[in-house]
């Protein structure tokens, strides 16, 4: 592989299709579909199981040319996987570094998601597009596309994802991290978000969709800083490979 590979993990209730706004990047862009959660498992355990599946596809074969990215919930997965899979860098897009950054009402809901009654599935399906327009600056077409992902995912998976993110205490990625965040994000409020590198003024959640041009420019600039030149391997990646 000679091109940069951009491996992206989707947000809560979403699929690998969430990467569609990044298809224009000059990289090998791969969106990863979620796997079925195990009831009660931690986000770390879930991420490591998912990493094994992605590894079996050969997508981690060139770590010096690999960027791990995540949108919202998926950003936490990308960070966890970066602890066990060497990579050139990690992109946290509208994501968080630990559950304390999550808006308190959403953290409360996540902790109690497993108690959600059966009728709540119909409510989520019917209101998904409406809710997305309220938490993100996405247009109607993009909201509809994201809502279709939510409706296609088993509701039990969404409940487990909500619980996992509400319980997540964070981790320390050994790779460089770029965090891109809207300063009006109601899901991960900006005043609770730490170490934000690129602030999108006036934007809310799902910046990689709503402000794709700006986010893509930030991704390209980040890649130019962290990805190895042909024939070289960053010392941090070489060291991680030796100790796997």
C-alpha positions as YAML, in Angstrom:
chain: A
units: angstrom
residues:
- id: 1
  name: UNK
  ca: [0.00, 0.00, 0.00]
- id: 2
  name: UNK
  ca: [1.43, 3.38, -1.01]
- id: 3
  name: UNK
  ca: [-1.61, 5.58, -0.31]
- id: 4
  name: UNK
  ca: [-2.73, 6.78, 3.08]
- id: 5
  name: UNK
  ca: [-5.52, 4.59, 4.43]
- id: 6
  name: UNK
  ca: [-8.27, 6.36, 6.36]
- id: 7
  name: UNK
  ca: [-10.15, 3.83, 8.50]
- id: 8
  name: UNK
  ca: [-13.27, 5.36, 10.07]
- id: 9
  name: UNK
  ca: [-15.52, 4.00, 12.83]
- id: 10
  name: UNK
  ca: [-19.14, 5.22, 12.90]
- id: 11
  name: UNK
  ca: [-21.18, 6.93, 15.58]
- id: 12
  name: UNK
  ca: [-23.93, 5.47, 17.72]
- id: 13
  name: UNK
  ca: [-26.52, 3.76, 15.56]
- id: 14
  name: UNK
  ca: [-24.58, 4.46, 12.38]
- id: 15
  name: UNK
  ca: [-22.82, 2.28, 9.81]
- id: 16
  name: UNK
  ca: [-19.63, 2.58, 7.80]
- id: 17
  name: UNK
  ca: [-21.59, 4.71, 5.33]
- id: 18
  name: UNK
  ca: [-21.03, 7.67, 7.68]
- id: 19
  name: UNK
  ca: [-17.72, 8.11, 5.86]
- id: 20
  name: UNK
  ca: [-19.42, 9.23, 2.63]
- id: 21
  name: UNK
  ca: [-18.42, 12.93, 3.05]
- id: 22
  name: UNK
  ca: [-14.77, 11.87, 3.24]
- id: 23
  name: UNK
  ca: [-14.81, 9.85, 0.01]
- id: 24
  name: UNK
  ca: [-13.32, 12.87, -1.76]
- id: 25
  name: UNK
  ca: [-10.12, 12.65, 0.31]
- id: 26
  name: UNK
  ca: [-7.01, 11.61, -1.65]
- id: 27
  name: UNK
  ca: [-6.78, 8.48, 0.50]
- id: 28
  name: UNK
  ca: [-7.99, 4.90, 0.61]
- id: 29
  name: UNK
  ca: [-11.16, 5.65, 2.61]
- id: 30
  name: UNK
  ca: [-12.73, 2.72, 4.48]
- id: 31
  name: UNK
  ca: [-15.89, 2.92, 6.61]
- id: 32
  name: UNK
  ca: [-16.20, 0.15, 9.22]
- id: 33
  name: UNK
  ca: [-19.59, -1.32, 10.08]
- id: 34
  name: UNK
  ca: [-20.31, -2.08, 13.75]
- id: 35
  name: UNK
  ca: [-20.41, -5.60, 15.13]
- id: 36
  name: UNK
  ca: [-22.97, -7.03, 17.52]
- id: 37
  name: UNK
  ca: [-22.22, -5.95, 21.10]
- id: 38
  name: UNK
  ca: [-22.09, -8.47, 23.91]
- id: 39
  name: UNK
  ca: [-24.51, -7.52, 26.69]
- id: 40
  name: UNK
  ca: [-22.67, -5.70, 29.45]
- id: 41
  name: UNK
  ca: [-19.25, -5.61, 27.78]
- id: 42
  name: UNK
  ca: [-17.00, -2.57, 28.04]
- id: 43
  name: UNK
  ca: [-16.27, -0.26, 25.15]
- id: 44
  name: UNK
  ca: [-12.65, -1.41, 25.34]
- id: 45
  name: UNK
  ca: [-13.63, -5.08, 24.93]
- id: 46
  name: UNK
  ca: [-15.98, -4.21, 22.08]
- id: 47
  name: UNK
  ca: [-13.28, -2.13, 20.35]
- id: 48
  name: UNK
  ca: [-10.70, -4.88, 20.62]
- id: 49
  name: UNK
  ca: [-13.11, -7.44, 19.16]
- id: 50
  name: UNK
  ca: [-13.83, -5.07, 16.30]
- id: 51
  name: UNK
  ca: [-10.09, -4.52, 15.81]
- id: 52
  name: UNK
  ca: [-9.56, -8.23, 15.29]
- id: 53
  name: UNK
  ca: [-12.15, -8.25, 12.53]
- id: 54
  name: UNK
  ca: [-10.62, -5.21, 10.84]
- id: 55
  name: UNK
  ca: [-7.14, -6.72, 11.17]
- id: 56
  name: UNK
  ca: [-8.34, -9.90, 9.46]
- id: 57
  name: UNK
  ca: [-9.24, -7.79, 6.43]
- id: 58
  name: UNK
  ca: [-5.65, -6.58, 6.20]
- id: 59
  name: UNK
  ca: [-6.59, -2.96, 6.90]
- id: 60
  name: UNK
  ca: [-3.85, -2.51, 9.51]
- id: 61
  name: UNK
  ca: [-1.09, -3.94, 7.32]
- id: 62
  name: UNK
  ca: [0.71, -0.62, 6.80]
- id: 63
  name: UNK
  ca: [0.52, 1.23, 10.12]
- id: 64
  name: UNK
  ca: [2.82, 4.08, 9.05]
- id: 65
  name: UNK
  ca: [0.27, 4.96, 6.37]
- id: 66
  name: UNK
  ca: [-2.87, 4.32, 8.42]
- id: 67
  name: UNK
  ca: [-5.08, 6.92, 10.05]
- id: 68
  name: UNK
  ca: [-7.73, 5.73, 12.51]
- id: 69
  name: UNK
  ca: [-10.74, 8.03, 12.67]
- id: 70
  name: UNK
  ca: [-14.03, 8.00, 14.48]
- id: 71
  name: UNK
  ca: [-17.23, 10.02, 14.31]
- id: 72
  name: UNK
  ca: [-18.89, 10.71, 17.68]
- id: 73
  name: UNK
  ca: [-19.15, 7.29, 19.44]
- id: 74
  name: UNK
  ca: [-16.72, 5.88, 16.87]
- id: 75
  name: UNK
  ca: [-13.99, 8.28, 17.99]
- id: 76
  name: UNK
  ca: [-13.79, 6.40, 21.28]
- id: 77
  name: UNK
  ca: [-13.40, 3.14, 19.36]
- id: 78
  name: UNK
  ca: [-10.60, 4.63, 17.26]
- id: 79
  name: UNK
  ca: [-8.75, 5.72, 20.40]
- id: 80
  name: UNK
  ca: [-9.10, 2.31, 22.02]
- id: 81
  name: UNK
  ca: [-7.90, 0.51, 18.89]
- id: 82
  name: UNK
  ca: [-4.90, 2.83, 18.60]
- id: 83
  name: UNK
  ca: [-3.71, 1.40, 21.92]
- id: 84
  name: UNK
  ca: [-3.35, -2.07, 20.40]
- id: 85
  name: UNK
  ca: [-2.84, -1.35, 16.69]
- id: 86
  name: UNK
  ca: [0.05, 0.91, 15.59]
- id: 87
  name: UNK
  ca: [-1.04, 3.77, 13.37]
- id: 88
  name: UNK
  ca: [0.19, 7.12, 12.12]
- id: 89
  name: UNK
  ca: [-2.50, 9.13, 13.89]
- id: 90
  name: UNK
  ca: [-6.02, 9.28, 15.31]
- id: 91
  name: UNK
  ca: [-8.85, 11.65, 14.36]
- id: 92
  name: UNK
  ca: [-11.51, 12.45, 16.95]
- id: 93
  name: UNK
  ca: [-14.41, 13.95, 14.99]
- id: 94
  name: UNK
  ca: [-17.25, 15.30, 17.17]
- id: 95
  name: UNK
  ca: [-16.14, 12.71, 19.71]
- id: 96
  name: UNK
  ca: [-15.05, 12.65, 23.32]
- id: 97
  name: UNK
  ca: [-12.02, 11.67, 25.39]
- id: 98
  name: UNK
  ca: [-14.03, 10.19, 28.27]
- id: 99
  name: UNK
  ca: [-17.65, 9.94, 29.37]
- id: 100
  name: UNK
  ca: [-17.38, 12.99, 31.65]
- id: 101
  name: UNK
  ca: [-17.38, 15.14, 28.50]
- id: 102
  name: UNK
  ca: [-20.76, 13.79, 27.41]
- id: 103
  name: UNK
  ca: [-23.76, 16.04, 28.09]
- id: 104
  name: UNK
  ca: [-25.13, 15.05, 31.50]
- id: 105
  name: UNK
  ca: [-28.69, 14.17, 30.30]
- id: 106
  name: UNK
  ca: [-27.25, 11.90, 27.60]
- id: 107
  name: UNK
  ca: [-24.92, 10.23, 30.10]
- id: 108
  name: UNK
  ca: [-27.94, 9.62, 32.36]
- id: 109
  name: UNK
  ca: [-29.91, 8.10, 29.46]
- id: 110
  name: UNK
  ca: [-26.93, 5.93, 28.47]
- id: 111
  name: UNK
  ca: [-26.59, 4.50, 31.96]
- id: 112
  name: UNK
  ca: [-30.24, 3.48, 31.87]
- id: 113
  name: UNK
  ca: [-30.52, 2.53, 28.21]
- id: 114
  name: UNK
  ca: [-30.98, -1.17, 29.00]
- id: 115
  name: UNK
  ca: [-34.25, -0.27, 30.77]
- id: 116
  name: UNK
  ca: [-35.71, 1.33, 27.64]
- id: 117
  name: UNK
  ca: [-39.21, -0.12, 26.95]
- id: 118
  name: UNK
  ca: [-39.95, -1.87, 23.68]
- id: 119
  name: UNK
  ca: [-42.08, 1.02, 22.39]
- id: 120
  name: UNK
  ca: [-39.06, 3.36, 22.52]
- id: 121
  name: UNK
  ca: [-37.66, 1.67, 19.40]
- id: 122
  name: UNK
  ca: [-40.54, 3.00, 17.31]
- id: 123
  name: UNK
  ca: [-40.05, 6.43, 18.85]
- id: 124
  name: UNK
  ca: [-36.34, 6.46, 17.98]
- id: 125
  name: UNK
  ca: [-36.98, 5.27, 14.42]
- id: 126
  name: UNK
  ca: [-39.71, 7.83, 13.80]
- id: 127
  name: UNK
  ca: [-37.85, 10.76, 15.33]
- id: 128
  name: UNK
  ca: [-34.29, 10.05, 14.21]
- id: 129
  name: UNK
  ca: [-34.15, 12.53, 11.32]
- id: 130
  name: UNK
  ca: [-35.88, 15.23, 13.37]
- id: 131
  name: UNK
  ca: [-33.45, 14.75, 16.28]
- id: 132
  name: UNK
  ca: [-30.42, 14.83, 13.98]
- id: 133
  name: UNK
  ca: [-31.53, 18.19, 12.56]
- id: 134
  name: UNK
  ca: [-31.65, 19.51, 16.13]
- id: 135
  name: UNK
  ca: [-28.25, 18.28, 17.33]
- id: 136
  name: UNK
  ca: [-26.32, 18.81, 14.07]
- id: 137
  name: UNK
  ca: [-26.21, 21.41, 11.32]
- id: 138
  name: UNK
  ca: [-26.94, 18.78, 8.68]
- id: 139
  name: UNK
  ca: [-29.39, 19.39, 5.85]
- id: 140
  name: UNK
  ca: [-32.55, 17.37, 5.37]
- id: 141
  name: UNK
  ca: [-30.97, 14.92, 2.92]
- id: 142
  name: UNK
  ca: [-28.03, 14.18, 5.20]
- id: 143
  name: UNK
  ca: [-30.32, 13.80, 8.21]
- id: 144
  name: UNK
  ca: [-32.46, 11.34, 6.27]
- id: 145
  name: UNK
  ca: [-29.39, 9.34, 5.24]
- id: 146
  name: UNK
  ca: [-28.11, 9.16, 8.84]
- id: 147
  name: UNK
  ca: [-31.59, 8.30, 10.15]
- id: 148
  name: UNK
  ca: [-31.81, 5.39, 7.71]
- id: 149
  name: UNK
  ca: [-28.66, 3.93, 9.29]
- id: 150
  name: UNK
  ca: [-30.24, 4.18, 12.73]
- id: 151
  name: UNK
  ca: [-33.43, 2.45, 11.58]
- id: 152
  name: UNK
  ca: [-31.44, -0.37, 9.99]
- id: 153
  name: UNK
  ca: [-29.52, -1.19, 13.18]
- id: 154
  name: UNK
  ca: [-31.01, -3.56, 15.78]
- id: 155
  name: UNK
  ca: [-32.31, -1.46, 18.66]
- id: 156
  name: UNK
  ca: [-30.53, -3.67, 21.18]
- id: 157
  name: UNK
  ca: [-27.20, -2.72, 19.60]
- id: 158
  name: UNK
  ca: [-27.99, 0.99, 20.00]
- id: 159
  name: UNK
  ca: [-28.88, 0.52, 23.66]
- id: 160
  name: UNK
  ca: [-25.61, -1.31, 24.31]
- id: 161
  name: UNK
  ca: [-23.61, 1.37, 22.48]
- id: 162
  name: UNK
  ca: [-25.28, 4.07, 24.59]
- id: 163
  name: UNK
  ca: [-24.42, 2.22, 27.78]
- id: 164
  name: UNK
  ca: [-20.81, 1.62, 26.69]
- id: 165
  name: UNK
  ca: [-20.12, 5.28, 25.92]
- id: 166
  name: UNK
  ca: [-21.77, 6.45, 29.14]
- id: 167
  name: UNK
  ca: [-19.46, 4.11, 31.09]
- id: 168
  name: UNK
  ca: [-16.26, 4.85, 29.12]
- id: 169
  name: UNK
  ca: [-13.43, 6.32, 31.20]
- id: 170
  name: UNK
  ca: [-11.18, 7.07, 28.26]
- id: 171
  name: UNK
  ca: [-7.74, 5.84, 27.29]
- id: 172
  name: UNK
  ca: [-4.36, 7.17, 26.21]
- id: 173
  name: UNK
  ca: [-3.59, 6.88, 22.49]
- id: 174
  name: UNK
  ca: [0.16, 6.48, 21.82]
- id: 175
  name: UNK
  ca: [-0.33, 8.03, 18.37]
- id: 176
  name: UNK
  ca: [-0.81, 11.74, 17.60]
- id: 177
  name: UNK
  ca: [-4.44, 12.85, 17.93]
- id: 178
  name: UNK
  ca: [-6.34, 15.57, 16.07]
- id: 179
  name: UNK
  ca: [-9.60, 16.60, 17.64]
- id: 180
  name: UNK
  ca: [-12.15, 18.48, 15.52]
- id: 181
  name: UNK
  ca: [-15.18, 19.88, 17.32]
- id: 182
  name: UNK
  ca: [-18.04, 22.33, 16.89]
- id: 183
  name: UNK
  ca: [-18.28, 24.99, 19.57]
- id: 184
  name: UNK
  ca: [-22.08, 24.57, 19.79]
- id: 185
  name: UNK
  ca: [-22.09, 20.77, 20.05]
- id: 186
  name: UNK
  ca: [-24.98, 19.75, 22.37]
- id: 187
  name: UNK
  ca: [-23.86, 16.11, 22.61]
- id: 188
  name: UNK
  ca: [-20.31, 16.82, 23.76]
- id: 189
  name: UNK
  ca: [-20.56, 20.44, 24.97]
- id: 190
  name: UNK
  ca: [-17.57, 22.53, 23.97]
- id: 191
  name: UNK
  ca: [-17.03, 23.85, 27.50]
- id: 192
  name: UNK
  ca: [-16.42, 20.30, 28.70]
- id: 193
  name: UNK
  ca: [-14.29, 19.20, 25.72]
- id: 194
  name: UNK
  ca: [-10.55, 19.12, 26.37]
- id: 195
  name: UNK
  ca: [-7.63, 19.48, 23.95]
- id: 196
  name: UNK
  ca: [-9.63, 20.56, 20.90]
- id: 197
  name: UNK
  ca: [-7.29, 21.23, 17.98]
- id: 198
  name: UNK
  ca: [-9.71, 22.49, 15.32]
- id: 199
  name: UNK
  ca: [-12.70, 24.51, 16.50]
- id: 200
  name: UNK
  ca: [-15.58, 24.89, 14.05]
- id: 201
  name: UNK
  ca: [-17.34, 28.04, 15.16]
- id: 202
  name: UNK
  ca: [-21.12, 27.90, 15.04]
- id: 203
  name: UNK
  ca: [-21.17, 24.17, 14.33]
- id: 204
  name: UNK
  ca: [-22.89, 21.49, 16.37]
- id: 205
  name: UNK
  ca: [-22.54, 17.69, 16.22]
- id: 206
  name: UNK
  ca: [-21.50, 15.51, 13.24]
- id: 207
  name: UNK
  ca: [-19.08, 18.10, 11.86]
- id: 208
  name: UNK
  ca: [-17.59, 15.57, 9.42]
- id: 209
  name: UNK
  ca: [-20.96, 15.65, 7.64]
- id: 210
  name: UNK
  ca: [-22.16, 19.20, 8.23]
- id: 211
  name: UNK
  ca: [-18.81, 20.91, 7.62]
- id: 212
  name: UNK
  ca: [-17.16, 18.29, 5.44]
- id: 213
  name: UNK
  ca: [-14.97, 20.67, 3.42]
- id: 214
  name: UNK
  ca: [-13.36, 22.16, 6.52]
- id: 215
  name: UNK
  ca: [-13.02, 18.82, 8.27]
- id: 216
  name: UNK
  ca: [-11.47, 17.22, 5.17]
- id: 217
  name: UNK
  ca: [-8.95, 20.05, 4.91]
- id: 218
  name: UNK
  ca: [-7.98, 19.48, 8.54]
- id: 219
  name: UNK
  ca: [-7.62, 15.73, 7.91]
- id: 220
  name: UNK
  ca: [-5.33, 16.32, 4.92]
- id: 221
  name: UNK
  ca: [-3.16, 18.77, 6.88]
- id: 222
  name: UNK
  ca: [-2.93, 16.32, 9.80]
- id: 223
  name: UNK
  ca: [-1.94, 13.47, 7.46]
- id: 224
  name: UNK
  ca: [0.80, 15.64, 5.97]
- id: 225
  name: UNK
  ca: [2.29, 16.04, 9.46]
- id: 226
  name: UNK
  ca: [2.07, 12.50, 10.79]
- id: 227
  name: UNK
  ca: [2.21, 10.06, 7.89]
- id: 228
  name: UNK
  ca: [5.66, 8.68, 7.05]
- id: 229
  name: UNK
  ca: [7.39, 9.56, 3.82]
- id: 230
  name: UNK
  ca: [7.79, 6.60, 1.44]
- id: 231
  name: UNK
  ca: [10.44, 4.23, 2.73]
- id: 232
  name: UNK
  ca: [10.35, 5.51, 6.29]
- id: 233
  name: UNK
  ca: [8.51, 4.40, 9.42]
- id: 234
  name: UNK
  ca: [7.90, 6.75, 12.38]
- id: 235
  name: UNK
  ca: [9.80, 5.67, 15.47]
- id: 236
  name: UNK
  ca: [6.59, 5.37, 17.51]
- id: 237
  name: UNK
  ca: [5.10, 2.98, 14.94]
- id: 238
  name: UNK
  ca: [8.27, 0.88, 14.67]
- id: 239
  name: UNK
  ca: [8.41, 0.60, 18.47]
- id: 240
  name: UNK
  ca: [4.73, -0.41, 18.68]
- id: 241
  name: UNK
  ca: [5.25, -3.06, 16.03]
- id: 242
  name: UNK
  ca: [8.20, -4.56, 17.94]
- id: 243
  name: UNK
  ca: [6.17, -4.85, 21.12]
- id: 244
  name: UNK
  ca: [2.97, -6.32, 19.67]
...
